[in-house]
Amino acid sequence: MTIKVAVNGALGRMGQTVVRAVHAEPALQLVAAVDLNGDHSDIGTTAGIGPVRIPVTTDLADTLRQTKPDVVVDFTSPFTVMQNIATALSLQVRPVVGTTGITEADIEKIREWSAQYQTPAVIAPNFAIGAVLMMQFAAQAAKFLPEAEIIELHHERKIDAPSGTAIKTAEMMLKARGQALPRPVEEMEKIAGARGGSLDGIHIHSVRLPGLVAHQEVIFGGLGQTLTIRHDSFDRTSFIPGVLLSIKEVMQREGVIYGLENILNL
Ligand code: NAD
């Protein structure tokens, strides 16, 4: 069975990458492209694969009603992603969401909607398999080297900070180490924010620069040693295998799957 896919945020950097990947995958059929800046131009032409006779529309609900996709992939904006998910679930279209900025409280809300409309969803702060492994290894290391800080580095156009991946990594590390660690000294920040943000004591530093895509390192400190676990996405294609796998899996699953690790069964 061919899975019908709509892409929301289709004119964006990730959206266009997903459009090309869905078009190239025989098991999937691109049926709709939506973007806030849609002008009804052909998404295939914009994405560089030649005309596919799919216009970029602006009204998500209207487009989903008309094209009836099985799945909508969302790479839009942290400001509107919850509304997009609500729209998709209410129309019983399965959302596969890469847009970041979704909190634990938001996930609970999505679980309620998913149950209400009996429609599954995948929410993944990071679709790169290497990044998911990095998070798992960091959680493992936190049991033995509990003192750690996270540095995440992204391109200069990223809106939210810290990244969804950094928050999720810190949450996994906190769960794994299971204890609060008081700082050994009283600190004095001479420039506000110099020590980064703190998620229950794990400091997170966000770097935004042109030339970067998505990178993160977790530095653990112990007696006379450090351990650095680092992942680099050099290109947006690094997210595609995870997105395609999620599109196929959301057709088989129930409820809300939060994190690619729960699809990979790590
Ligand atoms: P981008 O700015 O290049 O693209 C976003 C697109 O969404 C734009 O074309 C914009 O017009 C459109 N848009 C914004 N609000 C919209 C709405 N309400 N409805 C329809 N379209 C809307 O950004 P990007 O680099 O493609 O990233 C998009 C999101 O994906 C960000 O939150 C980013 O952090 C996240 N991201 C996640 C992963 C992952 O693996 N989960 C990977 C890369 C990026």
Residues whose N, C-alpha, C, O or C-beta is under 5 A from the ligand:
A	BS01	NAD	N8 G9 L11 G12 R13 M14 G15 V34 D35 L36 N37 F75 T76 S77 P78 T80 G98 T99 T100 A124 P125 N126 F127 A128 F239
